[in-house]
Amino acid sequence: MRILGLVFAGTATEQRAEMAVFVQDILGLRRAQVGGVEADLYVLPDGSHFAVADPRGMGDADRSIGFRVEHLDDSIVELRAAGIAVDDPAENDRQRYVHFRAPDGNLYELVEDR
């Protein structure tokens, strides 16, 4: 598997509206419009994103980190061969992605640009 970088970090919170104001007005990030994403997505200067979702908006997790990979399908095979349970791939307007839980019990994603 070849990790190319971080795609995003995300948080799920009951204070989604307050976080939107904080991220836009205090942190100065601009909101991105991406179809198929159930969160407020903000663009960072390096092109990565910060997502703010409602509780359970990211599944059973309060936080998530997405790693960009070169070949998603090959990466899924590698994770499964290592005994890691991996969801079926999903997609939005810009990316294909898959969720998995690492040995630390936390939710992560692998993301491939379309």
C-alpha positions as CSV (number, residue, x, y, z in Angstrom):
1,M,0.0,0.0,0.0
2,R,1.3,3.5,-0.8
3,I,0.0,6.3,1.4
4,L,0.2,9.6,-0.5
5,G,-0.9,11.9,2.3
6,L,-3.7,13.0,4.6
7,V,-7.0,13.8,2.8
8,F,-9.0,14.9,5.8
9,A,-9.7,14.9,9.5
10,G,-13.3,14.8,10.7
11,T,-15.2,15.3,13.9
12,A,-18.8,14.4,14.8
13,T,-20.5,16.7,17.3
14,E,-23.8,17.9,18.8
15,Q,-22.4,21.4,18.3
16,R,-22.2,21.2,14.5
17,A,-23.7,24.7,13.9
18,E,-21.3,26.3,16.4
19,M,-18.4,24.4,14.9
20,A,-19.3,25.7,11.4
21,V,-19.2,29.3,12.7
22,F,-15.9,28.6,14.5
23,V,-14.2,27.0,11.5
24,Q,-15.3,29.7,9.1
25,D,-15.1,32.8,11.2
26,I,-12.3,32.0,13.6
27,L,-10.1,29.5,11.7
28,G,-10.9,31.2,8.4
29,L,-11.5,28.1,6.3
30,R,-13.8,28.1,3.4
31,R,-16.6,25.6,3.0
32,A,-16.4,23.2,0.0
33,Q,-19.5,21.9,-1.8
34,V,-19.1,18.2,-2.5
35,G,-22.0,16.0,-3.4
36,G,-22.5,12.8,-1.5
37,V,-20.8,14.1,1.7
38,E,-23.0,14.2,4.8
39,A,-20.9,16.8,6.7
40,D,-19.8,20.4,6.4
41,L,-16.5,20.1,4.5
42,Y,-13.8,22.9,4.8
43,V,-10.7,23.3,2.6
44,L,-7.3,23.7,4.1
45,P,-4.5,25.5,2.3
46,D,-2.7,22.3,1.4
47,G,-5.9,20.9,-0.3
48,S,-6.8,18.6,2.6
49,H,-10.2,18.9,4.3
50,F,-11.7,19.2,7.7
51,A,-15.2,17.7,8.1
52,V,-17.8,18.5,10.7
53,A,-20.7,16.1,11.0
54,D,-23.6,15.4,13.3
55,P,-23.2,12.7,15.9
56,R,-23.2,9.4,14.2
57,G,-22.7,11.2,10.9
58,M,-19.5,9.4,10.5
59,G,-20.8,6.1,11.8
60,D,-19.8,4.9,15.2
61,A,-17.0,7.4,15.7
62,D,-16.3,10.9,17.1
63,R,-13.2,11.4,15.0
64,S,-11.9,10.1,11.7
65,I,-8.8,10.5,9.6
66,G,-8.6,9.8,5.9
67,F,-5.4,8.7,4.1
68,R,-5.0,9.2,0.4
69,V,-3.9,6.1,-1.5
70,E,-2.8,5.5,-5.0
71,H,-4.9,2.3,-5.6
72,L,-7.9,1.8,-3.4
73,D,-8.8,-1.7,-4.5
74,D,-5.2,-3.0,-4.0
75,S,-5.1,-1.3,-0.5
76,I,-8.3,-3.1,0.5
77,V,-6.8,-6.4,-0.5
78,E,-3.7,-5.6,1.7
79,L,-5.8,-4.7,4.7
80,R,-8.0,-7.8,4.5
81,A,-4.9,-9.9,4.1
82,A,-3.6,-8.4,7.3
83,G,-6.8,-9.4,9.1
84,I,-8.4,-5.9,9.2
85,A,-12.2,-5.7,8.6
86,V,-12.9,-3.3,5.8
87,D,-16.3,-1.9,4.7
88,D,-17.3,-2.1,1.0
89,P,-16.0,0.9,-1.0
90,A,-18.3,3.9,-1.4
91,E,-17.9,7.1,-3.4
92,N,-18.9,10.8,-3.7
93,D,-18.5,13.2,-6.5
94,R,-14.7,13.4,-6.1
95,Q,-13.4,10.3,-4.5
96,R,-13.8,6.5,-3.8
97,Y,-13.2,5.5,-0.2
98,V,-13.4,2.7,2.4
99,H,-13.7,2.7,6.2
100,F,-11.9,0.4,8.5
101,R,-10.9,0.1,12.2
102,A,-7.3,-0.1,12.9
103,P,-5.9,-2.1,15.9
104,D,-6.3,1.0,18.1
105,G,-10.1,0.6,17.6
106,N,-10.5,3.9,15.8
107,L,-12.2,4.6,12.5
108,Y,-10.0,5.5,9.5
109,E,-10.5,5.8,5.8
110,L,-8.5,5.1,2.7
111,V,-9.4,7.6,-0.1
112,E,-8.6,7.4,-3.8
113,D,-9.2,10.5,-6.1
114,R,-11.4,9.8,-9.0
